[in-house]
Amino acid sequence: MKFFLVFILAFFLGVSCNKDIYDSSEKSHLRPVQLSQKIKNMIPNEYRHSKYVIFKDDNGNYKNLTISIHEGIQTRFLGEKPYEAETLDFLLRDSTDNSYMISVGAYVGYSQLKQPFNYLNISLFNTINNGKIVFIEIPEERSPLLLGSFHTSKYLLDKSFTDVYEGFKFSDMSSFSDLFYTIKEGVVGFRDKNNKLWVLERFE
């Protein structure tokens, strides 16, 4: 899965070099890059301040996904040159079903434009679809969307959401086949291993 994501982003990250991106104290080293405040703000504050995000299905059943925060530094490459990049990940896990996990992450790397490139990656990882996952890639500018599709409004069960990003998926997926995200509310819907739709209810 990781190799697939790296392939998709190859156009944007790690392609070309420029003297401006080198550390002035050591020309063989690339300058570390940090996440912009703008990209961090594209993840709702509720992920930081809540323990659970709760989803509901059409029968009134609930799923409580536990939120964990992972902040750190990742080594990336521009050509053959390594550099350090800040990362921010929120992992949503279901304690009753370990066949899937949702990741909401902010990332940064050097782009073809020789400048830091910030983006969100929202992924629905699973152990069932032979490495195939549903995911969304949103740049800091929000447009053009890297992967996925955008809806100005969308109904999920009985709820209406605005400015919804829908995940890119493979046509032969019969489980974990949908993922929906908004900048305001975060993950607002996904499908489970039975392809049942679960919709955001609240944070706790």
N, C-alpha and C positions, 0 to 999 in steps of 0.2 A: 504494500500500500504506500509506504513512504517513497519508494522509488517512483511510483506512478505520480505522486504529488510533485516530486522534484522535477520530473519530466515536463509536467504541465507548466511549471513556473520557469523553465529554462529561458524562455524568451525575455523574462523580466529580470531575472537575478543571475549574477555571476557570469556575465558574458564578456564585458570589455573593461579595460583599465584606463586610468587617467591619473596624472601626477597629483591632482587636487585631493584625491582620496587616500593618499599615503600619509602616514604619520610623519610629521616634520622632524621628529627626533630619530627616526629610523626608517629610511626610504624603502626597506624591504618589507615593512609591516604596513598593513592597511589600517586606517583609523577605525576604532570601534564605532558602531552605530547604535543609536538609542531609539526607542519607540517615541513617536510624536504624541503629544497630549490629545491631538485630534483623533488619532486611531484608538487610543485608550477610551475616549469618550463615546466611541461607537459600540462599546460593550456596556450594558446597563449597570448602574451602581448596585442594583439588587444582588448581583452575583457576588459582590464583595461582602455585603452586609446580611446575607441570608444563609441559612444552613441547608434549606431544601427549596427546590422548585417543583411544584405540584401540577400534574397533568390529569385530565379527565377524559374518559371515552364516552361514546354515545349511550352507554348503559348506566352511566353514573358511577363507574368505578374510578378509583384514583391510583396514580403512580407517584410516589415520592422519590425524586432523584436527588441524591446528596451532591452538594457542590463542594469541590476542592479547588484551591488556588495554587498555581505553580508559576512562580516568577524566577527568572534566572538569565543566564548568558549562554548562548549557543555559538559554537564555532561553525562558520559558513565559509564558502570559498568564492572568490572572484577569479575565474580561470584556475590557476594553481595556487593563488595567494589566499591564505586563511585570514579571517578577521572575526572579531567577536561582535555578536548582535544580541540585543536585549529581546527577551520573549516574555509573553504573558499568556498563560493558559488557564481556562476554567474547565474542569472536567465534571460532567454530570453522569453519575453512576446509579444504577438500579440495584439495590441490595437483594432483590428477589430474582434477578435475571442477569447473570454475568455474560450473556451472549452479545451484549452491545454496550457502547459508551458514546456519549456525545461530547465533542470537544469544541469549545469556543475560544479561539486563540488570536492574539495580535502578534504580527511578525514584521521584521524590517530587514532589508538587505540592499546591496548595491544593485542598481538597474542598468540597463543599456544606456540610459541617459547620464550615467556616472554620478547619480545622486541617490541618497537613501530612498527606498521605495517601501512604504508602509501598506499593509493589507491585513484584512481579517480572513481567517479560514475557519469555517464552521463545518464539522464533519460528523457523520453518523457511522462510527466504526462498528463492525460486527464480525462474528466468527462463522457465519453461515454462507455467505455469498462468494466464497473462493477469492477473497481479497477485494471484491468489488464493493465500493462504498458510495454513499451519497454525500456530496459536499458542495459548499458555496465559497467563492472567492470574491471578496469585495475590496476594491482599492480605497485608499484614504479619500480620494475625490468622489467615490461612490459610482462614478461613471467614467469609462465604460466598464460594465460588470465583467470580471475575468471569467468566472464560471457560474452557471446557474441562470435563472431568469428573474425578472422583476415584475411585480403586479402593484398598481396603485392602490388596489383594494382586493381583498380575498376573504371569502367565507370558509372557515374551518369548523365543521359541525354547525353549531348554532351561534358562533361568534364571528364578528366581522373585524378584520385587521386592515390597517392601511400601510402602504409602503413595505410590501412583503417581498422578501427574497426567497426564491424556491430553489432547492438543490439540483445540481446536475446529477443524473442517474443513468445507469445502463438499462436498455429496454427489456432485458430478460430477467430483471430482478423481481422476485415475487415476495420478498420480505425486506423489511427496513428500506422501503423504496421511496420514501418521501421525507423531506426535511424543510422546515420553514423558519425564517428568521426576520425579525425587525430590529432596527437600531434602538427603538424605544423600549421594547419588551424582551429582546433576546430571542431564544428559541421559543416559537409559539406553537409548533406542532411537529410531529414525526410519526412514522409508522413503525410498529414493532415486528417481531418475527412472524406473527400471524397476519401481518399487513393491516392490523387494526390501527386506526388513527387516534392519536392522543393529542389533546389541545391544552395549551397553557391555561391553568386555573388561577394560581397565585404563587407568591413566594412566602416562605416562613423562616 
